[in-house]
């Protein structure tokens, strides 16, 4: 009837995730220039300039950016004017607004997100083409065996 509360609940994982963040630009803060970092950075303020990292950038709903962004992964809920290049995954979460191009091999977009730009997925078209070619060769092999 009564269950013992698990310590692996969401509040534990949220606090652990917060501890993974190494730098934080809070709402109401402004920064202009070039930002380079390793590990996870969260941005909830205004940023103008360039961002470069091989790690993860998290931008909250209050984050506003006019920037060129080159990161490993991006989790984005704010507003961006500029281009994004990610070597890993880009997650766009509502109510994100992106005015610019996004280049990434993996893109996840929630309903309610607005994008005005091109989506470039290097490797994705080639992988899909390779799959189509493989299936075509398999079916040709099966058809040749029936003759």
N, C-alpha and C positions, 0 to 999 in steps of 0.2 A: 504494500500500500504506500509506504513512504520510501522514496528512492534517495540514495545518497547523491549529493551534487557532485558532478564530475569536475575535476580541476582543469580538464582540457577543454572547457567551454570557450565561447567566443571572446569573453573579456580577457582571458589569459592570452589567447593568440593575438588579440589586438594590442595588448601591452607589449608583448614580445615583438610584434611588428614595429611598433613605435620605437623600440630600443634599437632596431636595425637602422633607423634613419640617423645619419651622421651630421646632417646640416639641415636647417629649417629657416625659410624666409617667410615670416608670418604675414597674415592679412594686414593691410595698412602699411607694410614695408615697401620700399622701392629700391631697386638696384639697377645700375646701368654699367655695362662693360662686358667682359669675357669671364665666364664661369667654367672652370675645369674641376672635376672631382672624381674620386673613386668612392665606391660604396653608394648607399642610397641617399638621395637628397629630395626634400619636399619643398615645394614652392607654393605659397598661398597669397603672396603679394604681387607686386608689379615688377616685371623684368623687361629690360630692353638691351639687346646685344646678341652675344653668341654663347651657346652652351655646348660643351664637348666633354663626353665621358664614355667609357666602355661599360658603365654600370647603369643603374635605374634612376630615372627622374620621375617624381610624382608631382603632378600639378593639380591642386584642389579647385573646387568650384569658384573660389574668389581669385584664383590666379589669372593674371592678365599678362600676356607676353607679346612683344614685338621682337622676334628673334629667329635666328637660324639655329636649329637644334640638331646635334649629332650625338646620339646616345646608344647604349646597348639596348635598353628597354624604356618604354614610356607608358605611364598610366596617367591619362589626361582627362580632366573634367572642366577646365577653365576655358579661356579665350586665347587664341593664338593667331597672330598675323605673321606668317613666315613659313619656312619649309622645315620638315622633319625628316631626318634620315636615322633609321634605327637598324642595328644589325640583328636584333632579336625581335621581340614582339611590341606592337603598339596596341594599347587598349584605350579606346575612346569611350568615356562614360558620360551619360547625360548629366548636365546640359551642355556639354562641350561644343564649342564653335571653333572651327579651323578654317582660316582663310589662307590657303597655301597648299603646296604639294607634300605628299607623304610617301616616303620610300621605305619599305619594310618587307621582309619575307613573310610576316605573319601579322594580320590585322583583325582586331575584334572591335565591333562597333555596336553600342547599345542603341535601342530606339530612342529618338529624341535628340540625337547628335546631328549637328549640321556641319557639312564639309563643302567648301567651295574651292576645288582644286583637283589635281590629278592624284590618283593612287597608283604608285609604281611598286610592283611586287617582283623584285628580281628573283629568278630561280623558279617562281611559281608557274609561269607560262611554260618554261622549259620542262619542268617536272610533269605538267599536265600533258604537254606534247609527247614526252617520253612514254607516258602511260598509254596514250592513244596509239602510238606506234607499236608498243608491245602487244596490245590487244589486237591490233590489225594483223601483226605477224602471226599471232596465235591462231586467229580465225583462218588465215590463209593456209597455215599448216594443216589445220583440221580439214579444210576443203580439198586440199591436194590429196590427202589420205583417202578421201571418199571416191576419187576418180577411178 
